[in-house]
Amino acid sequence: MACIRNRIFDPVAIKHIAELTGASLIDEIKLVKGVMGNETVWKALVVAGQEAYAEAYPWVYYVSVAFGVVSVVASLGLGDVGAYMDGHVAVVLH
């Protein structure tokens, strides 16, 4: 919505702005068509990206906690792995 509010309608530019925001390359957004030379538009886009990240981050955290709980529960039914513990090295790194 921040792009539309700032009259950036080009789908390629919007996609590029979203990718730059996701990669934390916010200074590069200043070079995108429709933003160049306009500090106000750039600030609005950066703030919108920060707000989107802040809204999405708790869900990533909750999902990671859920996966951790499932991993612990699954490990309880694993059993004895002592037979597989030997001197064998699966991958040799040089």
C-alpha positions as a Markdown table, in Angstrom:
| # | Residue | x | y | z |
|---|---|---|---|---|
| 1 | Met | 0.0 | 0.0 | 0.0 |
| 2 | Ala | 2.9 | 2.4 | 0.7 |
| 3 | Cys | 3.9 | 2.2 | -3.0 |
| 4 | Ile | 0.4 | 2.8 | -4.2 |
| 5 | Arg | 0.0 | 5.7 | -1.7 |
| 6 | Asn | 3.2 | 7.2 | -3.2 |
| 7 | Arg | 2.1 | 6.7 | -6.8 |
| 8 | Ile | 4.4 | 3.9 | -7.6 |
| 9 | Phe | 2.3 | 1.6 | -9.8 |
| 10 | Asp | 4.9 | -0.2 | -11.8 |
| 11 | Pro | 4.8 | -3.9 | -10.7 |
| 12 | Val | 8.5 | -4.4 | -11.5 |
| 13 | Ala | 9.4 | -1.4 | -9.3 |
| 14 | Ile | 7.1 | -2.6 | -6.5 |
| 15 | Lys | 8.6 | -6.1 | -6.6 |
| 16 | His | 12.1 | -4.6 | -6.6 |
| 17 | Ile | 11.3 | -2.4 | -3.6 |
| 18 | Ala | 9.9 | -5.4 | -1.7 |
| 19 | Glu | 13.0 | -7.5 | -2.5 |
| 20 | Leu | 15.3 | -4.7 | -1.4 |
| 21 | Thr | 13.3 | -4.3 | 1.8 |
| 22 | Gly | 13.5 | -8.0 | 2.6 |
| 23 | Ala | 17.2 | -8.0 | 2.0 |
| 24 | Ser | 17.7 | -5.0 | 4.3 |
| 25 | Leu | 19.1 | -3.0 | 1.4 |
| 26 | Ile | 17.0 | 0.1 | 2.2 |
| 27 | Asp | 19.6 | 2.6 | 0.8 |
| 28 | Glu | 19.3 | 0.9 | -2.6 |
| 29 | Ile | 15.5 | 1.8 | -2.7 |
| 30 | Lys | 16.6 | 5.4 | -3.3 |
| 31 | Leu | 17.7 | 4.3 | -6.8 |
| 32 | Val | 14.4 | 2.7 | -7.8 |
| 33 | Lys | 12.2 | 4.4 | -10.5 |
| 34 | Gly | 9.5 | 6.5 | -8.7 |
| 35 | Val | 11.6 | 7.0 | -5.6 |
| 36 | Met | 14.8 | 8.6 | -6.9 |
| 37 | Gly | 15.4 | 12.0 | -5.4 |
| 38 | Asn | 12.4 | 11.9 | -3.1 |
| 39 | Glu | 13.4 | 11.4 | 0.5 |
| 40 | Thr | 9.8 | 11.6 | 1.8 |
| 41 | Val | 8.8 | 8.6 | -0.4 |
| 42 | Trp | 11.9 | 6.7 | 0.5 |
| 43 | Lys | 11.2 | 7.2 | 4.3 |
| 44 | Ala | 7.5 | 6.1 | 3.8 |
| 45 | Leu | 8.6 | 2.9 | 2.1 |
| 46 | Val | 11.2 | 2.1 | 4.7 |
| 47 | Val | 8.7 | 2.7 | 7.5 |
| 48 | Ala | 6.2 | 0.5 | 5.7 |
| 49 | Gly | 8.8 | -2.3 | 5.4 |
| 50 | Gln | 9.7 | -2.1 | 9.1 |
| 51 | Glu | 6.0 | -2.2 | 10.1 |
| 52 | Ala | 5.4 | -5.3 | 7.8 |
| 53 | Tyr | 8.5 | -7.0 | 9.4 |
| 54 | Ala | 7.2 | -6.2 | 12.9 |
| 55 | Glu | 3.8 | -7.7 | 12.0 |
| 56 | Ala | 5.2 | -10.9 | 10.5 |
| 57 | Tyr | 8.0 | -11.6 | 13.0 |
| 58 | Pro | 5.9 | -12.9 | 15.9 |
| 59 | Trp | 4.4 | -15.6 | 13.6 |
| 60 | Val | 7.9 | -16.8 | 12.6 |
| 61 | Tyr | 8.8 | -17.0 | 16.2 |
| 62 | Tyr | 5.7 | -18.9 | 17.2 |
| 63 | Val | 6.2 | -21.4 | 14.3 |
| 64 | Ser | 9.8 | -22.0 | 15.3 |
| 65 | Val | 8.7 | -22.7 | 18.9 |
| 66 | Ala | 6.1 | -25.2 | 17.6 |
| 67 | Phe | 8.8 | -27.0 | 15.5 |
| 68 | Gly | 11.0 | -27.1 | 18.6 |
| 69 | Val | 8.3 | -28.7 | 20.7 |
| 70 | Val | 7.6 | -31.2 | 18.0 |
| 71 | Ser | 11.3 | -32.0 | 17.7 |
| 72 | Val | 11.6 | -32.6 | 21.4 |
| 73 | Val | 8.5 | -34.9 | 21.5 |
| 74 | Ala | 9.8 | -36.8 | 18.5 |
| 75 | Ser | 13.2 | -37.3 | 20.1 |
| 76 | Leu | 11.5 | -38.9 | 23.1 |
| 77 | Gly | 10.4 | -41.9 | 20.9 |
| 78 | Leu | 13.8 | -42.2 | 19.2 |
| 79 | Gly | 15.2 | -45.0 | 21.3 |
| 80 | Asp | 18.8 | -46.1 | 21.7 |
| 81 | Val | 21.1 | -44.9 | 18.9 |
| 82 | Gly | 24.3 | -46.4 | 20.5 |
| 83 | Ala | 24.7 | -48.9 | 17.7 |
| 84 | Tyr | 25.2 | -46.1 | 15.3 |
| 85 | Met | 27.8 | -44.3 | 17.3 |
| 86 | Asp | 31.2 | -45.4 | 16.0 |
| 87 | Gly | 34.3 | -43.9 | 14.4 |
| 88 | His | 32.7 | -43.6 | 11.0 |
| 89 | Val | 32.8 | -40.2 | 9.5 |
| 90 | Ala | 30.0 | -39.5 | 7.0 |
| 91 | Val | 31.6 | -36.4 | 5.4 |
| 92 | Val | 35.2 | -35.5 | 5.4 |
| 93 | Leu | 35.9 | -31.8 | 5.1 |
| 94 | His | 39.2 | -30.5 | 3.9 |
